[in-house]
Amino acid sequence: MKIALVGYGKMGKIIGEIAESRGHEIVAKLNETPSAENLNHPDVVIEFSNPEVAFENIKFCLENSIPVVCGTTGWLERKPEIEKIATANNTAFLYGSNFSLGVNLFFALNEKLADLMKNFSEYNVQLEEIHHTHKKDAPSGTAISLAEGIIKNDKRFNGWKLDETKGNELGIFAIREDEVPGTHSIFYRSEVDEIEIKHTAFNRNGFALGAVIAAEWILGKKGNFSMKDVLFS
């Protein structure tokens, strides 16, 4: 494939290396707004930029019928607009809050555990995420996905918030430490014991490989997708 990388920071560089190792050609490495002149006619765009510019980056590509795989978090209030644009232009959009195979298995485990625990009100639920100090959004997109998985399966909750769990709001603690790729934990605590599930990323390579696999999968498809479609459909 010909791949354009929109957002060429640490993640973009690793994605480029992995894509090339799998036989793909990187035709653009952009930290500026994509345009007809600088995208160089890619088969697919992989977008890992910043929350402030992600919407316009994705919008331009989809309006030009270029499929997009996006891993930028912090802009999701406008995701429904993007999905309509993808449909209107007969192309494909795939968003992932996290492209790691391990994390997507963790998402499934989280939902299963939430379903098992929903009738045990003596256990209080709390989420925690730790990321590097350069991460601009809090909580992480992965933590939000985990929270949504719990809310879907446990009717005690109707939303999440940054802080401690109280009432019907599921709490997320967002911690920032130097050079932590990403750690996510879910705790079920009672007065007598605690159940914890946890995913720890050792580096960014798993995220990057998943993004490339998603780009390979999306080629030729039409519609709006997630990593669940890539891994489990």
N, C-alpha and C positions, 0 to 999 in steps of 0.2 A: 504494500500500500504506500501511497504518498500521504504523509502525515504532516500537518501544520501544528506547531506547538504555540499556543497563545498563553503567555505567561511563562517566561523562561528563567525562573529562579531555581532554587535547589531541587524542587520536585521536577520541574520541567527538564532540567539537565539529566536527571536520573532516568526519566521517562524516555528521553531521546536516546540515551545509551542502550537501554533495554530494547527499545523498538528497533534500533539498528542491528543489535545482536540477533534479532528474530527475522532479519532480512528486509525490514521496511526502510523507506527513504524519508528523511526529514527534509521537507521542502521549505519550511519557514520556522524561525525561532524568534518570536515576537514578545517584546515588552511594551509595544505601542498598540494603538487601536488597529484591529485588522481592517484591511481594505482589499479591493480587487487587485491592487498593484503589489501588495506585500505578502499575500497569502500563497501565491504561486500555484494555484489550481490543485489543492489537495483533495484526496478522496475522503478524508475525515479530519476534523479538528479536535485536538485534546486541549481543553481549557482549564488551566490551573493558575488563575491570576489573583486579583484582589476583590473583595466584596463590592467596592465602589464602582468597579468597571465591568464586572462579570456580565451583568444584564446586557449592556450595549454590545459587548464582544460576542455573546451568544446570539443575540438578536440579528446582528449583521450576517453572521455565518448562516443561520437558518433561513433568513430571507433570500439568501443566494443559494439555497437548496444544498448546503453543505452539512452533512450530519455532524453532530457535536457530542463529545463525551466530556462532561464537566465534573470537576472535583472541587471547585471553589465553594466554600461555605459562607454564610453570613448575609446572603441576599435572597433567601428563599421565600420572602413575602411576595416576590414577583414571579415565582416559578410557574404559577398557573398561566400567566401571560405568555411565558416562553413556550409552554406546552401547546397553547393555541397557535402560536406562530409556526411551530414545527408541523402541526397538522395542516395548517393552511398552505404551507409550502411543500407538502408531500415529501417531507424528509424525516430524519430521526433525531431524537434528543435522548441522551441517557445521563441522568444525574446520579452521582454516588456520594454520600457523605463520607464514605470510606471504601476504597477499592480492594483492600486486603482480603484474601480468601479467609484468613483466620477470623477477621472481624465479622465478615458476613456469616460465618458459622456461629460466631458469638451472638449475632443478632437473633438467629434462630433459637439458640440455647436460652437467651434472655426471655424470649416470648414464651417458650415452653415452661420455664421456671415461674414466670409471672402467672401463667394459667394454673400451675400447681399450687401457688401460694395465695391465690385470690380469696379463698375462704378462711384463711388463717389471719384474722385481724390483729392477733397479738404480736405479729411481726410488722415492724415499721420498715418502710423501704427508703433507701437513700442512694443516690448516684454520686460518683466522684470521677472527675477527669483531670488528668495532668498532661500539660503540653509545654513545649518550649516557649520561651518568653517572646519570641517573634510572632507568635500566632495572634492575629488581630481580633478574632471573634471569640466570644465566650457566652454560653458554653460552646463546645465544639459541635460540629454537625453530627459527629458520631454519637455524642452524648444525647443530642436531641432525638436521633433515631432510636436510641435505646429507651429513652423516656417515652416516646410515642408507642414503642412496642409494649411497654408495661401498661400504659394508659389504655391501650386497645384491649388488653386482657384482664384488667383489674378495675372494676367499676367504682372502686373507692376514689379514683382520681379522674379529674376532668381537665387537667392541665399541668404544666410544669413551671418551675421558677428557679432562679439562681438563689440558692440559700438552703436552709434546712427544710425537710418535708414537714408541712403543717396542714392539717385538715385534708381537703381534697386537692391540694397542690403538691405534686411530686418534686422533691428538692434535688438540685444538682449543685455540687461544689465544684467550681472551676479553679484549678490551681495552675500557676505558671512557674516553671523551673527551667534552668539553663539546659538546653540541648536534650530535652526529653521528646522523642518522636511521638509518643502517645500512649497513655495508660488509662484504661477505663474499668471501673469497678462498680458492681451493684451489691449493696448490703441489705440483707433482711435480718433485722435485729429484734429480739424479744428480751424479756427480763432475764432469761436463763441461757440463751445461746445466740449465735449469729451464723448465718449462711452467707457466703461471699462467692461471687463469680467474678473473674478478672481476665482482661486481655492486656498484654504488654507487648508493644512493638519494639523491636531492638534497633531497627533502622527504617528508612523510607523505601527500601527496595520492594517490599511486599505491596505497598500502595501503588508504586509505579508499574510493577508487573501487571497488577489487576487492571489498571487504566489501559494498558496496551491490549490486554486480552479483551477488554470491553470494546475497544476500537475495532479490533478484528471481528468481533461478534456483530457489531452494529452495521457493518458494511452491507448495503443492499436492503436494509430493513426500513420500514416506515412506521412512525409512531413514537410514543414516549415510553421509556424503559428505565429499569433500575438494575443494580447488580444482582438482585434476586432473579431477574429474567436470564441474565448471563449464566449464573451458576446452577440454578435449580429448575429451569424450564426445559 
